[in-house]
């Protein structure tokens, strides 16, 4: 398993929805497909498990709180993966065309 101590965005190959689901689908378990309309905001929240988000279409800006509590932000586009450690305070806002992404409750680098 990949160890990540701070949020990371990794640029990768653009995948279609089916390929993206299979890329993040665990041997046993599930993934979530999320569609955000243009400008859709997810307010600050956190999860007890690590997450990987793989952007399938559109763009989104993610933000998170670093160890000092300061807000950091980065854009993500088709093919990018966001790796979030468990307990990271974070949020997002979808781009002008909206965004479709896959969420896995583990690291899939």
Order of alpha helices (4+ residues) and beta strands (2+ residues): beta-alpha-beta-beta-beta-beta-beta-beta
